[in-house]
Amino acid sequence: MAGCAARRALAVGSRWWSRSLTGARGLRPLCAAGGAGAFPPVATTTTRRHLSSRNRPEGKVLETVGVFEVPKQNGKYETGQLFLHSVFGYRGVVLFPWQARLYDRDVASAAPEKAENPAGHGSKEVKGKTHTYYQVLIDARDCPHISQRSQTEAVTFLANHDDSRALYAIPGLDYVSHEDILPYTSTDQVPIQHELFERFLLYDQTKAPPFVARETLRAWQEKNHPWLELSDVHRETTENIRVTVIPFYMGMREAQNSHVYWWRYCIRLENLDSDVVQLRERHWRIFSLSGTLETVRGRGVVGREPVLSKEQPAFQYSSHVSLQASSGHMWGTFRFERPDGSHFDVRIPPFSLESNKDEKTPPSGLHW
């Protein structure tokens, strides 16, 4: 079995896969056939026959779907790049990149080139560093396997009618950090099952990757840019629990003779330790430019109290907030419980809620 580390088959799209390449967390390596030094075949699960294993779901076996490529340490992935998500394990394809400012409160900075200090709420100045994220499509076959760990309808928009609180979502659309990408190649001309895959991408075997953007994708990106754009990312770690927050401005609506501004925010919770913990409570403080300060407390998040373990270290969700002012700030804590019953609070990094100055009407549906 010499060279096993370079020949690994991976199960994706389910909660039992774990780490394979350097830096990916939670994958358990499996040896696969191949020449010495060859990159491993990527494998997914399919229902064939009953298997009994401590880690594998019943009725699942491995099926090869592609071949790993070397992850990029520098530069960006191109439109059409196939990948496995290193944390949640789903198959996906890159649509286009976003250049964001990452405010990492775990990294000390002496002279920030751009700093945030949300209304002076006891926050320290943090240096913003440019970081690449990607707009991606999730393979619909993997959505059922990741739905308990990551929402697959998290990218939402305001509906364009009288109900100012109505939202709609684009299923299987996600934002992925550069380090979450485990790239692979496939000989399949339609390797990702998603209703937008063939509307957005065209197979061209002369290109690398062999999927190029259709005019439909470029037009959709341009028209919906204000409501898709990812600009700021905020991160902080408390007692080995890392919280990452990405806010998105959604638009303004008029309600009862006043303006209501809407944002969505995506939060990822990651357990960087081997100890099992469970999220029990959330505590938010929401400051509006109009001068109001609101406190929100409750059990869990989005109706769940997720357990973060070594095998399943992460949970990701999205929620929404509205203000009767064009800007504000949010911060707070998550309360976690250890197996012995003790509790500890994890800080949510402060982040700004900013509206677009040159706002146009938010989309009422997909613009092509």
PyMOL commands that set and color helices and strands:
alter all, ss='L'
color gray80, all
select helices_A, chain A and resi 4-6+118-120+143-146+178-180+197-200+215-228
alter helices_A, ss='H'
color red, helices_A
select strands_A, chain A and resi 10-12+41-47+60-68+82-85+91-104+128-138+156-158+167-169+173-177+181-185+201-203+211-213+232-238+241-255+258-271+277-288+293-299+307-308+314-323+327-337+343-354
alter strands_A, ss='S'
color yellow, strands_A
deselect
rebuild
show_as cartoon
